[in-house]
Amino acid sequence: PCCVFPDLFPSRQMVPRKGSSENIIIDTNENERSSENESADSKPVPVRSYEDFLQYLMDKDDGLRITSLPFEGKNKVIYKKVS
């Protein structure tokens, strides 16, 4: 993904994670996804940034993975391995 377009998609909501502003943790060695624990009392917030959008997409399916491509810029790719 590269573009968030928050004003065109105001219905995109995510539950913020506790901790750092970088919610999605990318392990480029294992190509595995993990995220910090959800706060039990967190209310959904609008998806406004690229990092928010990545989290929003990753939260849709536990089978999704994220990794970085070997170039600068918006270089994250989200994928799902098929058995």
N, C-alpha and C positions, 0 to 999 in steps of 0.2 A: 504493500500500500504506500501511496505517496501523499495523498491529499485528504484533508479532514473535512473541509466544507461544513463547519459547524452551523452556519446560518441556514444552509439548505437541508440539514438533517437534525433539527432540534430534538427529535424523539430518541436519538442515540444517548443512552444513559449508561453509566457504569458505577459500580460500587468502588469507592476509593480504597486503597490498601493502606495499612499502617506502615509507618516508616518513611523511607526516602522518597524523593520525588520521582525517581526511576523505579516504577512499579514492576515492570517486567524484567526478570533476570535472564540474561542470555548466556548459555554455556556453549561456546562455539566448539569445544572439544567433543561434547556428547550430543550436540544438536537437540538438547532437551529443554523443555519449557518448565519454568517454575515461577511462582509469583508469591509475594508476601501475603501473610494471612489477612483475611478480610476482618474489618472491625465489625463486631456484632451489632453495634448501634449505628453503623454508617448508613446514610441515606444516599440514594443515587444522585450523581452529579452529571452535568452535561459533558460530553466528549468534546474537548476544545483544542487539544494539542496532538501532535504526532504520537507521543508516548501514550496518551489517553486512548487514541484510536487503536494502537497495537494491543493494549490491554483489553479494550472492548471486543476486538476480534478474537483474541485468545480465550476470553471468557466464554465464548460461544460453544466450545467443544473441548473436553479434556484431552482429546487425542491430537490436538494441534501442537505443532512444534514451530520454533522460530530460530532463525540463524541469520548471520550477516553474510552478505555477498562481498567479494574482494574489490570494492571500489568505495570512494568517498560519497557522502551525501545520504540520501534516503535509501539505505542498502539492506534493509531488513526484509526477509521473506518468511511468510507464514505458510506452512504446508501440513499435510496429514499423510502419514505412511499408510499404505493400503496393505493389508495382510495377504 
